């Protein structure tokens, strides 16, 4: 009897067919066709394995998977999974570490250039008949700037490699410092968080959302940044206090921000 894989995200049938083409013998794949907890509970009921990208998997949904052995994250962050329940009922949780590091790193560089050069702002102004609507806030080059990377996993390291082409000074912060050889390999230097905030022309967030990082970038942190600095968040929204970021932008405490979380 084939083992069943269910994708909890409502993917298209074309994507599902491509995935089925990768399966070894003895497996079959199905997927969500609509949103809603009731539908997800129905399709996970007889699944051996479940895959989720953006869909939140709570304890109720996990317990509905009577045969479930493994819950796999289609991505990296597992903060949308009920890890405690998975542990209690013996469902293993896996993720695709590093799988999206290069795409996210390239997009991060794009956000840096876009904010420093007012590309999105200028485009929005042009759509409303305004030419050079960014006037009042200076544009900046990325080249030669100091970039602070908060979090230095696979994505942070990929960003550091790309920044070498812009002759940037790269600072990083993570719980466990790299060896001197590794720092040389990535062209990055360790800095305490306070130094990272104070010296970065661009602060880019690549850390997981944990009790320690929840709301880490708040009014106090933003107030210690340069008024010409830009904040990039491609990690999780909860790392930044949203109201404090709005305040910092309105009061011109920092130059700009780009968010894709």
N, C-alpha and C positions, 0 to 999 in steps of 0.2 A: 504494500500500500504506500503510495507516494507521501512524502512529508510536505506539509503545506506552509508556505511563506505568505504572510499578508502584509501589504504596504498600507499603513493607516492613513497616509496622505492621499487626497483625491487626485491622483495622477491621471494623465490621459491614457487611453488605450494604446496609443502609439508608443509611449514610454514603457508601458507594461510589456508590450511585445518585445521591445529591445531587451528588457531585463530577462524575459523568459528565454531569449536566445542565449543568455549567459549561464543558464542553469545546467548543472550536471544531471545525469539520469537519476530518477527517483525523487525529484522535487517538482512541485507545481506552485505557481504564484497567482495570487489574486490581489485586489486592491480596493480601497474605498471608492465609492462612486458618488458619495454625498457627504455633507457635514452632519455632525450630531452624534452624541454619546450613544444613543440607542443603536444606530447603524454600526458604529465601531464595535460595540459589544457583540453584535450579531456576527460580524465577520471575523472577530478574533476568537470566537468560542471554540473552534476546532483547529486553530492554527498551532503549528509547532514552533514557528518563529515569527516575530513581528518586527517590522521596520517602521521607524517614524522620523520624519524630518522636523516639521513645524508643529505637528499635532501633539498636544499635551496628553501624556499618558498617566492618569491618576490611579490610585489604588483600586477603585471600583472597576476600571477598565482592565487592569492587570488581573484581577481575580476572576474576571469573565473568561479569561483565556485558560480553559480547563487543562489543556495539554501543553501550554506554553513553556518552552525551555529557555528561550533567549529573546531579549528585546534589544534591537540594534538601532543606534542613532545614525541617521543619514546626515552626518555632519560631525561636529565635535562636542558642543556644549550639551550636557544632559540635565540642565536645570529644569527642563519641562517634563522630567520623569520623576515618578515617586520612587526614589531609590530605596527608601526604607521598606516599603511594601514589597518591592521586588526581592529584597534580601530575605524578608520574612517568609515568602512563599517559594523561595528557591529558584527564582528566575534570574539568570545571568544577564548583565547589562554590558554591551560593547559599544564602541564608537570607532569612527574612521579617522583616527588621529593623523593630522598632516595632510589629509586628502584634499583639502581646499586651500592649502597654505599659499600656493602661487596665485590662484585667482583672487583671493582676498588681499594678498600683498599688492598685486598690481592695482586693484581697485583703491586700496589705501593711498597709494602714490597719486592716483587720479584725484582723490578727494583733497589731498594736500595741495596740489596745484590748483584745483578748482576753487578752494577757499582763499588761498593766498592771492590768486589773480582775479577773484570776483567773477568767475565764469558763470556760475548759476545766477548770481545777482544781476549781472549784465544781461544775460539772456532773458530773464524775467522782465527787466526794464524795457528791453527792445520789443518784447511782445506787447508791451503797453505803450509803445511809441516814444520811449525815453532812450536817448543815446548816452552811453557812459553814465548810467544812473548810479554807479558805485562811488562817484566823486564824494569826497569827504573822508574816506578811509583809504589810505595808501595801499596799492598792490605791492606784493613782494615776490621775489624769486625764491624758489626752493633751494637752488644751488648755493652751497656754502653755509647753509643754516645749521643750527643745532637742533637735532630731532631727538626727543625723549620718547622711549618706548616703554610703556608700563605693561609688563608682561613680556616674556621673551621665550615663548614656545615656538612651534613650527612656523606660525604666521609671523611673529615678531622677527624671527631670524631671517625669514624670506624678505621682509621689508628692509632689514638692515643690509642685506645683499644688494637689493635694488638701489638703496640710497647711496651706495658707493659710487654709482655713476653720476651722482649730483655733488660729489665731494662734500657731503654733509659730515658734520661731527655727530656721531650717534652715541647717545647715552641710553642705558637700559636699567630697569629695576625689576627684580624678581626675588622670591623668597630665598633662593639658593644661588649664590654667585657662581658664574662660570669660572673655569680655570683660565689662567693667563693665555694659554695656547688657544683656547676656544674664543676668548675675547679678540685675540689677534685675527683668528680665522674670520670672524664676523665683522671686524672693524668697529667694535663697540666697546664702550667703557662703562663699568658699573657706577651707578650714582644712587645715593639715598633718595627717597621720595622727595624730600624738601629741596634738594639740589635739582632734581629732575624738573620740578614745578618752576623753580626760579630761573633756570637757565634755558629751558627749551623754547625755541621759536615755534616748534610744532610739537604738541604732546599727543601721542597716538596710543590708544588703549587697546591692549591685546590680552588682558587678564580674564580669568573666569569670574563669574558672579558667585561670590561666597559671602558668608557673614562678615568676613574681614574687608571685602571690597564693596559691599553694598553701601551706596551713597558716599563712596570715598572722595569723589570729585564734587565737593560742595562749595558753598560760598567762601569758606575759609581757604580751601585749596585754590580756587579760582582767583582769589584776591592776591595770592602770592605769585601768580603768573605774570609774564610781561604783558603790557597793554597791546603789544604788537603780535602776540602769540595766537595761534589757532589750535583748536581742540578737535581731534579726530576720534570718534568712537565707533569702531567696527566690532566691538565685543558684545556686551549686554547693556541694555538701557539703564538697568538699575544701578550700575556703577556710578552714574552721574545723577546728581540731584537735579531733576528737570527744571524745577522752579528757580533754583539758584543759577542754572545755566542761562535761562531766559533773562534773569536779572543782570548777569554779567555781560550779555550781549546788548541789552538795552542801555545799560550804563557805560558801555564801552570799556569794561574792565579788561576784556580780551578782544582781539581783532575779529575772530570769526569761529565758526564751528561747523562740522559736518558729521552727520550721524547716520549710520546704517547698522541697525541692531536687530 
